[in-house]
Amino acid sequence: MPKDDFGIIDCIDHNHNYIDYDPEKYNCVSIECEYVENWWKQLHLLKTYFHRMSRPEFGLDRWGTTIIPPESLPNFLMIVLKEPKIYSDDSLVALVEKIREAIEENKYLIHYGV
């Protein structure tokens, strides 16, 4: 089954193109893509960037790389916490922990779509 990956960018480079798939570099957690599909309408309200900081967007790039800025992370966390399977899927628990860590450290989250 296809997965979506989420990780923390330790030091954002505003000129870098984050198009390359590198989940190990960002210590990504993987979740089933069905969760992202379930959240799709809510995700379109999040301010994000596609591939690089010069491409502001909303929501997640389904087939590419998305950068989620610190100011969007509390709303993203609320979307994930509303997932009915939140306490029965370890990958969702890991995602919540990853988002909380990024919020606490005021860091950007990177998302790799399917």
KARAGI-V541078 format. One record per pair of residues at least 24 apart in sequence whose C-alpha atoms are under 8 Angstrom apart, sorted by the first residue. I is the first residue (numbers start at 1). GAP is how many residues later the second one is. If there is no record, write none. Layout:
i gap
I GAP
I GAP
//
This chain:
i gap
1 31
1 32
2 30
2 31
2 112
3 27
3 28
3 29
3 30
3 110
3 111
4 26
4 27
4 28
4 29
4 32
4 107
4 108
4 109
4 110
5 24
5 25
5 26
5 106
5 107
5 108
6 24
6 89
6 92
6 103
6 104
6 105
6 106
7 91
7 102
7 103
7 104
8 90
8 94
8 99
8 100
8 101
8 102
9 98
9 99
9 100
9 101
10 97
10 98
11 96
12 95
12 96
14 38
14 39
14 40
15 37
15 38
15 39
16 36
16 37
17 34
17 35
18 33
18 34
18 47
19 32
19 33
19 45
19 46
21 44
21 91
23 89
26 84
29 62
29 65
29 66
29 69
30 61
30 65
31 60
31 61
31 64
33 81
35 48
39 40
39 41
42 37
43 33
43 36
46 26
46 29
46 30
47 25
48 24
60 51
60 53
61 51
61 52
62 50
62 51
62 52
63 49
63 50
63 51
64 48
64 49
64 50
65 45
65 46
65 47
65 48
66 44
66 45
66 46
66 47
67 41
67 42
67 43
67 44
68 40
68 41
68 42
68 43
69 38
69 39
69 40
70 32
70 33
70 36
70 37
70 38
70 39
73 26
73 29
73 30
74 29
//
